[in-house]
Amino acid sequence: MNLHLLPLSCVYFLGAWVLWPLGWYVSLGYAVFVIISNLVFISTICACCASYGRQSCASGYGAISARLVRRGKPEGFPSCFKRYIPLVAAGWALPVIGGLVVLYLSMGDLRGLLFAIVPLLIFSIVAFGVLPRSSRESCARCSQRLNCPGARFTVGERRRAA
């Protein structure tokens, strides 16, 4: 198991924490959405990936995908990635949007504001700082990096071609 999986597994928990002040049902709804979006990711994007079914898959999703669905067309990976990644990205955007709503609702209450800022700040640091940084090396070694539209966000164009 790679080190970057720890922040990945924490991101969704932190997202639910950010949304908790809006109600337990909002956090639960978010958790259900995240589970569904990750299953869609595993069954569509991972099925077309060069690491499908391989233990060498840095995320570990390649082996899971092989157990759930049939192999997709590897040449279709870039278009499949572009088509489905907005669904997964919503799992990262929803806590930010919800966190901003919680911040707005907490205006005028210093304690409430503090309890709104801390989870949002921790989520943002892990989701948009720690995770991309920790994924950099595994993405640079990934056999799919040349075809991956997301690789430019983690490894950059220079290292992507290397």
C-alpha positions as CSV (number, residue, x, y, z in Angstrom):
1,M,0.0,0.0,0.0
2,N,1.5,3.4,-1.0
3,L,1.8,6.3,1.3
4,H,-0.5,8.5,-0.8
5,L,-3.5,6.2,-0.1
6,L,-3.6,7.5,3.5
7,P,-4.4,11.1,2.6
8,L,-6.8,9.7,-0.2
9,S,-8.7,7.7,2.4
10,C,-8.8,10.7,4.7
11,V,-10.1,13.2,2.2
12,Y,-13.7,11.8,2.1
13,F,-13.8,11.5,5.9
14,L,-12.7,15.1,6.2
15,G,-15.3,16.1,3.6
16,A,-18.0,14.6,5.7
17,W,-16.6,16.4,8.7
18,V,-16.8,19.7,6.9
19,L,-20.4,19.1,6.0
20,W,-21.5,17.9,9.4
21,P,-22.7,21.3,10.6
22,L,-25.3,21.2,7.8
23,G,-26.8,18.1,9.3
24,W,-25.8,14.4,9.8
25,Y,-28.0,13.6,6.7
26,V,-25.9,15.9,4.6
27,S,-22.7,14.1,5.7
28,L,-24.4,10.8,5.1
29,G,-25.6,11.8,1.7
30,Y,-22.1,12.9,0.9
31,A,-20.7,9.6,2.0
32,V,-23.1,7.7,-0.2
33,F,-22.3,10.0,-3.1
34,V,-18.6,9.4,-2.6
35,I,-19.0,5.6,-2.5
36,I,-21.1,5.7,-5.7
37,S,-18.7,8.0,-7.5
38,N,-15.7,5.9,-6.6
39,L,-17.5,2.7,-7.8
40,V,-18.3,4.5,-11.1
41,F,-14.6,5.5,-11.3
42,I,-13.4,1.9,-10.6
43,S,-15.9,0.4,-13.1
44,T,-15.4,2.9,-15.9
45,I,-12.0,4.7,-15.8
46,C,-10.1,1.9,-14.2
47,A,-11.5,-0.7,-16.6
48,C,-9.8,1.2,-19.5
49,C,-6.5,1.8,-17.7
50,A,-3.3,0.1,-18.6
51,S,-3.0,-1.0,-15.0
52,Y,-6.3,-2.8,-15.0
53,G,-6.1,-6.0,-13.0
54,R,-2.4,-5.4,-12.0
55,Q,-1.1,-5.3,-8.5
56,S,1.3,-2.5,-9.8
57,C,-1.6,-0.1,-9.9
58,A,-0.6,2.7,-7.4
59,S,-4.2,3.3,-6.3
60,G,-5.0,-0.3,-5.8
61,Y,-8.2,0.3,-7.9
62,G,-6.9,-1.7,-10.9
63,A,-7.2,-5.0,-9.0
64,I,-10.6,-4.1,-7.6
65,S,-11.8,-3.1,-11.1
66,A,-10.8,-6.5,-12.5
67,R,-13.0,-8.2,-9.9
68,L,-16.0,-6.0,-10.6
69,V,-16.1,-5.4,-14.4
70,R,-14.8,-6.6,-17.7
71,R,-11.8,-5.0,-19.3
72,G,-12.6,-1.8,-21.3
73,K,-10.7,-0.4,-24.3
74,P,-7.3,1.0,-23.2
75,E,-7.3,3.4,-26.2
76,G,-10.5,4.9,-24.8
77,F,-8.9,5.8,-21.4
78,P,-8.4,9.5,-22.1
79,S,-12.0,10.1,-23.2
80,C,-13.4,7.9,-20.5
81,F,-11.3,9.8,-17.9
82,K,-12.5,13.1,-19.2
83,R,-16.1,12.0,-19.2
84,Y,-16.3,10.6,-15.7
85,I,-13.7,12.5,-13.7
86,P,-16.2,15.5,-13.1
87,L,-18.3,13.0,-11.0
88,V,-15.3,12.2,-8.8
89,A,-14.2,15.8,-8.7
90,A,-17.6,16.7,-7.3
91,G,-16.6,14.7,-4.2
92,W,-13.8,17.3,-3.7
93,A,-15.9,20.4,-4.6
94,L,-18.9,19.6,-2.4
95,P,-17.1,20.0,0.9
96,V,-15.6,23.3,-0.3
97,I,-19.0,24.6,-1.3
98,G,-20.6,23.2,1.9
99,G,-17.8,24.6,4.0
100,L,-18.3,28.1,2.5
101,V,-22.0,27.8,3.3
102,V,-21.2,26.8,6.9
103,L,-18.7,29.8,7.1
104,Y,-21.4,32.2,5.9
105,L,-24.0,30.8,8.4
106,S,-21.4,31.1,11.2
107,M,-20.7,34.8,10.6
108,G,-21.2,36.7,13.9
109,D,-20.5,33.7,16.0
110,L,-16.7,33.5,16.7
111,R,-16.9,30.0,18.1
112,G,-19.0,28.8,15.3
113,L,-16.7,30.4,12.8
114,L,-13.7,28.7,14.3
115,F,-15.5,25.3,14.2
116,A,-16.3,26.0,10.5
117,I,-12.8,27.2,9.4
118,V,-10.8,24.4,11.0
119,P,-12.4,21.5,9.2
120,L,-12.5,23.4,5.9
121,L,-8.8,24.4,6.3
122,I,-7.7,20.8,7.1
123,F,-9.8,19.4,4.2
124,S,-8.3,21.9,1.8
125,I,-4.7,21.2,2.9
126,V,-5.1,17.5,2.6
127,A,-7.2,17.4,-0.6
128,F,-5.4,20.1,-2.6
129,G,-1.9,20.0,-1.1
130,V,-0.9,16.8,0.6
131,L,-2.7,14.4,-1.7
132,P,-1.4,15.8,-5.1
133,R,2.1,16.1,-3.6
134,S,2.1,12.5,-2.3
135,S,0.7,11.2,-5.6
136,R,3.4,12.8,-7.7
137,E,5.9,9.9,-7.6
138,S,3.3,7.2,-8.2
139,C,1.8,9.1,-11.1
140,A,5.3,9.6,-12.5
141,R,5.9,5.8,-12.5
142,C,2.4,4.9,-13.8
143,S,2.3,3.1,-17.1
144,Q,-0.8,5.1,-18.0
145,R,0.7,8.6,-17.4
146,L,1.3,9.4,-21.1
147,N,-2.5,8.9,-21.8
148,C,-3.8,10.3,-18.5
149,P,-5.4,13.7,-18.7
150,G,-5.0,14.0,-14.9
151,A,-1.2,13.4,-14.9
152,R,-0.5,17.0,-15.8
153,F,-1.9,18.0,-12.4
154,T,0.4,15.8,-10.4
155,V,3.5,15.2,-12.5
156,G,3.5,18.1,-14.9
157,E,4.2,18.0,-18.6
158,R,8.1,17.5,-18.4
159,R,8.0,14.5,-16.1
160,R,4.9,13.1,-17.8
161,A,6.9,12.4,-21.0
162,A,10.0,11.2,-19.2
